[in-house]
């Protein structure tokens, strides 16, 4: 089964860069999750402090053909790659899995990728509770599996 992917950009102003690339590519800013009128309402609901609301933004292909572009605030620290790929191995927002099932899929995908030559770096958790793993390909390029 093929996995979808997103391209992630580390940047100083995620909202501005998402607007730029949405306009440049004919994409649109990603709408907030169902049940929310705005990203601010979502951020408030999940407890993200207001000063962190521009830490992340996304642009999506309105036809659903192109990859999602994710823009995240970069503090200049590690990792030093300004662009990386996220492999969506667990499934997108339409996939309804328990946290345990999601974690099991991440473990299985990590094992599969290590057999291909990748190396594990760490497991991480985002501001809204999402979990992913950070890995390196055989030449040391950073990527995430979610």
C-alpha positions as CSV (number, residue, x, y, z in Angstrom):
1,X,0.0,0.0,0.0
2,X,1.4,3.4,-1.0
3,X,1.6,6.1,1.7
4,X,0.6,9.8,1.2
5,X,3.0,12.4,2.2
6,X,3.3,16.1,3.1
7,X,6.1,18.5,2.6
8,X,7.2,20.4,5.7
9,X,8.9,23.8,5.7
10,X,10.6,25.2,8.7
11,X,10.2,29.0,8.6
12,X,9.9,32.2,10.7
13,X,6.3,33.1,9.8
14,X,4.2,30.0,9.0
15,X,1.0,31.9,8.3
16,X,2.6,34.2,5.8
17,X,4.5,31.4,4.0
18,X,1.3,29.3,3.8
19,X,-0.5,32.2,2.2
20,X,2.3,32.7,-0.3
21,X,2.5,29.1,-1.4
22,X,-1.3,28.7,-1.5
23,X,-1.4,31.7,-3.9
24,X,1.7,30.5,-5.9
25,X,0.3,27.0,-6.4
26,X,-3.4,27.6,-6.6
27,X,-3.8,25.9,-3.3
28,X,-5.9,27.1,-0.4
29,X,-5.2,27.6,3.3
30,X,-6.3,24.4,5.1
31,X,-9.7,24.9,6.7
32,X,-10.1,24.2,10.5
33,X,-11.3,20.8,11.6
34,X,-15.0,20.0,11.5
35,X,-16.9,21.6,14.3
36,X,-14.7,24.7,14.4
37,X,-15.3,28.1,12.7
38,X,-11.6,29.0,12.9
39,X,-8.2,27.8,13.7
40,X,-8.2,30.2,16.7
41,X,-11.3,28.4,18.1
42,X,-9.6,25.0,17.6
43,X,-6.4,26.3,19.3
44,X,-8.4,27.6,22.2
45,X,-10.3,24.3,22.6
46,X,-7.1,22.2,22.7
47,X,-5.3,24.6,25.0
48,X,-2.7,26.1,22.6
49,X,-1.6,29.5,24.0
50,X,-2.4,32.5,21.8
51,X,1.3,33.4,21.4
52,X,1.8,29.9,19.7
53,X,-1.1,30.2,17.2
54,X,1.2,31.1,14.3
55,X,3.6,28.2,15.1
56,X,2.0,26.1,12.3
57,X,-0.1,26.6,9.1
58,X,-0.9,24.5,6.1
59,X,-1.9,24.9,2.4
60,X,-3.8,22.1,0.6
61,X,-4.6,21.4,-3.0
62,X,-8.4,22.1,-3.4
63,X,-8.7,19.1,-5.8
64,X,-6.9,16.8,-3.3
65,X,-4.3,15.7,-5.8
66,X,-1.1,17.5,-4.6
67,X,0.6,17.0,-1.3
68,X,-0.3,19.0,1.8
69,X,2.3,21.7,2.5
70,X,2.9,22.2,6.3
71,X,4.7,25.3,7.6
72,X,6.1,25.2,11.1
73,X,8.0,27.8,13.1
74,X,11.7,27.1,13.2
75,X,13.7,28.4,16.1
76,X,17.0,27.9,14.3
77,X,18.0,24.9,16.3
78,X,18.2,21.3,15.4
79,X,17.3,19.7,13.0
80,X,19.0,21.9,10.5
81,X,17.1,20.8,7.4
82,X,14.6,23.5,6.4
83,X,12.5,21.1,4.4
84,X,11.6,17.5,5.1
85,X,9.0,14.9,4.2
86,X,6.3,13.5,6.5
87,X,5.2,10.0,5.6
88,X,1.5,9.4,6.4
89,X,1.8,5.7,7.3
90,X,-0.9,5.6,9.9
91,X,-3.6,7.3,7.8
92,X,-5.1,10.8,7.5
93,X,-7.8,12.5,9.4
94,X,-10.5,10.3,7.8
95,X,-9.0,7.2,9.5
96,X,-10.6,6.4,12.8
97,X,-8.1,4.5,15.0
98,X,-7.7,4.3,18.7
99,X,-4.5,5.7,20.2
100,X,-3.3,2.2,20.8
101,X,-3.9,1.1,17.2
102,X,-2.2,4.3,15.9
103,X,0.8,3.6,18.1
104,X,1.0,0.0,16.9
105,X,1.0,1.2,13.3
106,X,3.8,3.6,14.0
107,X,5.9,0.8,15.6
108,X,5.2,-1.5,12.6
109,X,6.2,1.3,10.1
110,X,9.3,2.1,12.1
111,X,10.4,-1.6,12.0
112,X,9.7,-1.7,8.2
113,X,11.7,1.4,7.5
114,X,14.6,0.3,9.7
115,X,14.8,-2.9,7.7
116,X,15.2,-0.7,4.6
117,X,18.1,1.2,6.2
118,X,16.5,4.1,8.1
119,X,17.5,4.9,11.7
120,X,15.2,6.0,14.5
121,X,15.8,9.4,16.1
122,X,12.9,9.9,18.6
123,X,9.2,9.9,19.2
124,X,7.5,13.3,19.5
125,X,4.2,14.7,20.6
126,X,2.6,17.9,19.2
127,X,0.7,20.7,20.9
128,X,-2.7,19.0,20.1
129,X,-1.5,15.6,21.3
130,X,-0.6,14.1,17.9
131,X,2.3,11.6,18.0
132,X,4.9,10.9,15.3
133,X,8.4,9.5,15.0
134,X,11.4,11.2,13.6
135,X,13.9,9.1,11.6
136,X,16.8,9.5,9.2
137,X,17.1,7.9,5.8
138,X,20.3,5.9,5.0
139,X,22.2,9.2,4.1
140,X,21.0,11.0,7.3
141,X,18.2,13.1,5.8
142,X,15.5,13.7,8.5
143,X,11.9,12.6,7.9
144,X,8.9,12.0,10.1
145,X,6.4,9.1,10.2
146,X,2.9,9.9,11.4
